Amino acid sequence: MAGRGRGWYRGDCHVHSRRSHGGELTPEQLATAAREIGLDFIAVTEHNTVDTHGAWGDLADDLLVVLGQEVVTHTGHWLALGLAPGQVVDWRYGVRDGLVDRAVDQVHQAGGLCVAAHPHAPYPSGSFMYPFEGFDAVEVWNGLWSSDLPWNADNEAAVAEWGRALAAGIHQGRWRPAVGNSDVHLRGQLGVPQLVVRAEDLGTRAVLAGIAAGHSWIAESAAVRLTFTACAGDRTVGIGEQLDTCGAPVVARVRVTGVPDGTMSFHTDRGVVHRDVLPRAGAGRVEWSTSASESMFIRVEVRHPTGHMAAMTNPIILM
């Protein structure tokens, strides 16, 4: 993938083949589906195995495949992303055993990322019982599973939990980016939702660095497009970046397409501070003004008239 350069790349970092329990797709079918919906990268994350790491070499071509594992423990699941070929992460423990930190350290030593997966999943072992400390990101938006609903209560709970912790994390200089992935097991689920990452190149290390820095936003599908910037004076930054305002007023600008009659909202450390309704055509621009003294950060949510999430961003931090 070298040579693609800096840009916004769409992907899905929670992907299962038939090698995982409940999976029905082969690596070949997943690679084909990824290309059909316009994904630039996927991360293969089988349940407690890396047996399919070697199956992707001939399938990658113009598709970046990040090697990983879904670490399914007794008291929560997490994603190990950026593993070496054949590297297995131990899963045989629960929160009472005090062993998760050791496994997380092993992934970090290999240059990978650790993501708390679907923290409020409504099934045994699905709820994430470990502290988020030590993990690099939180999966606040997980896919359909076997549900017919595009947005479930467990996702709503995960977004709320992440949002509440954001101000304290930024204040302490250590906040965890939000990610969203499909957790695909069945046909038609890949890329619903998908993670849009700004990376220096389309390569494993560059994509993981973009995720770790929070240079990303989540889209329900390829149909949704979004740009979000904040400017103060002659300085402009984007998602996941820090804006040194020098005391000047801040103007936040968002452009969204693909969400007819949707509601776009700005969120800060004071909660929801501004809402605007998008046109019926689904494309619209929204501006909102603030200052660093009023707002520690700004993040964006876009929802359908039903209240289901269509897109959400990581924050822009104001100084």
PyMOL commands that set and color helices and strands:
alter all, ss='L'
color gray80, all
select helices_A, chain A and resi 27-36+53-55+57-60+95-97+100-109+153-171+204-213
alter helices_A, ss='H'
color red, helices_A
select strands_A, chain A and resi 7-15+41-44+64-73+76-81+113-116+137-141+178-180+194-199+216-219+225-232+235-238+242-243+250-257+263-268+271-277+284-290+297-303+309-313+316-318
alter strands_A, ss='S'
color yellow, strands_A
deselect
rebuild
show_as cartoon
